[in-house]
Amino acid sequence: MREQADCFKALGDETRLRILMMLADGEKCACDIQENFDLKQPTISHHMKILQQSALVQVDKRGKWMFYSLNTDNIQEIRLFLGDNLINPTSFPYKLAIMTVEVPEKRHLMFVVP
């Protein structure tokens, strides 16, 4: 689950999301990515490093040029994780703390305390 958490951290930035959306159209050179953002090269490199470390993108170095593409296998794993775990309430066992609270009308209500 640590790997998924790292991916979600990487996805938590608007610039990185936009980069991933660009890469959905196919492989891009680092200079093409930079051309579409009002950011300096070191900032783009920082974002690309985070996307690489989270295994959302792959890099192919050709001479002095860096080409980036989506890691479609890992993105598919994230999609499956979302579908299998976040939509399925039985995938993560947990306990609920239940508390009885008395209300003025002498009825008892059950509240779930997170």
C-alpha positions as CSV (number, residue, x, y, z in Angstrom):
1,M,0.0,0.0,0.0
2,R,3.1,2.3,0.4
3,E,3.6,2.4,-3.4
4,Q,0.0,3.5,-3.9
5,A,0.4,6.2,-1.3
6,D,3.5,7.5,-3.1
7,C,1.5,7.6,-6.3
8,F,-1.3,9.6,-4.8
9,K,1.2,12.0,-3.3
10,A,2.6,12.6,-6.8
11,L,-0.9,13.0,-8.1
12,G,-1.6,15.7,-5.5
13,D,0.0,18.4,-7.5
14,E,-1.7,20.3,-10.4
15,T,1.4,20.6,-12.5
16,R,2.2,16.9,-12.3
17,L,-1.4,16.1,-13.2
18,R,-1.1,18.3,-16.3
19,I,2.2,16.7,-17.2
20,L,0.5,13.2,-17.0
21,M,-2.3,14.5,-19.2
22,M,0.2,15.6,-21.8
23,L,1.9,12.3,-21.7
24,A,-1.4,10.5,-22.2
25,D,-1.0,11.6,-25.8
26,G,2.4,9.9,-26.1
27,E,6.0,10.2,-25.3
28,K,7.4,13.8,-24.9
29,C,10.8,15.3,-24.7
30,A,11.6,17.2,-21.6
31,C,11.9,20.4,-23.7
32,D,8.3,19.9,-25.0
33,I,7.0,19.5,-21.5
34,Q,8.8,22.6,-20.3
35,E,7.4,24.6,-23.4
36,N,3.9,24.1,-22.0
37,F,4.5,25.4,-18.5
38,D,5.6,28.7,-17.2
39,L,8.3,27.0,-15.1
40,K,12.1,26.9,-15.1
41,Q,13.9,23.7,-16.2
42,P,15.0,22.8,-12.6
43,T,11.3,22.9,-11.5
44,I,10.2,20.7,-14.4
45,S,13.0,18.3,-13.5
46,H,11.8,18.2,-9.9
47,H,8.3,17.3,-11.0
48,M,9.6,14.7,-13.4
49,K,11.8,13.1,-10.7
50,I,8.7,12.8,-8.4
51,L,6.7,11.2,-11.2
52,Q,9.5,8.8,-12.0
53,Q,10.0,7.8,-8.3
54,S,6.3,7.1,-8.0
55,A,6.6,4.9,-11.1
56,L,3.9,6.9,-13.0
57,V,6.3,7.8,-15.8
58,Q,9.2,6.2,-17.5
59,V,12.3,8.0,-18.9
60,D,14.4,7.1,-21.9
61,K,17.7,9.0,-22.2
62,R,18.8,9.5,-25.8
63,G,22.1,11.3,-25.9
64,K,21.5,14.5,-24.0
65,W,17.7,14.4,-24.5
66,M,15.3,12.9,-21.9
67,F,12.0,11.4,-23.2
68,Y,9.2,10.7,-20.9
69,S,6.2,8.4,-21.3
70,L,3.4,7.1,-19.0
71,N,4.1,3.9,-17.2
72,T,0.8,2.4,-18.3
73,D,1.3,-0.8,-16.3
74,N,1.5,1.1,-13.0
75,I,-1.3,3.5,-13.9
76,Q,-3.5,0.4,-14.6
77,E,-2.5,-1.0,-11.2
78,I,-3.6,2.3,-9.6
79,R,-6.9,2.1,-11.4
80,L,-7.4,-1.4,-10.2
81,F,-6.4,-0.4,-6.6
82,L,-9.1,2.3,-6.7
83,G,-11.7,0.0,-8.0
84,D,-10.9,-3.0,-5.8
85,N,-10.2,-1.2,-2.6
86,L,-11.8,2.2,-2.3
87,I,-15.1,1.1,-3.8
88,N,-15.1,-2.2,-1.9
89,P,-15.9,-1.7,1.8
90,T,-14.7,-5.2,2.7
91,S,-11.2,-4.7,1.4
92,F,-9.8,-3.1,4.6
93,P,-10.9,-4.6,7.9
94,Y,-11.6,-2.0,10.6
95,K,-13.6,-1.6,13.8
96,L,-16.1,1.1,14.6
97,A,-16.4,2.8,18.0
98,I,-20.0,2.8,18.9
99,M,-21.4,5.2,21.5
100,T,-24.9,5.5,23.0
101,V,-26.1,9.0,23.5
102,E,-29.3,9.9,25.5
103,V,-31.5,12.6,23.9
104,P,-34.1,14.7,25.7
105,E,-37.0,12.5,24.3
106,K,-35.6,9.5,26.2
107,R,-34.7,7.8,23.0
108,H,-31.3,6.3,22.4
109,L,-29.4,7.0,19.2
110,M,-26.3,5.2,18.0
111,F,-23.5,7.4,16.7
112,V,-20.4,6.2,15.0
113,V,-17.3,8.0,16.2
114,P,-14.5,8.2,13.7
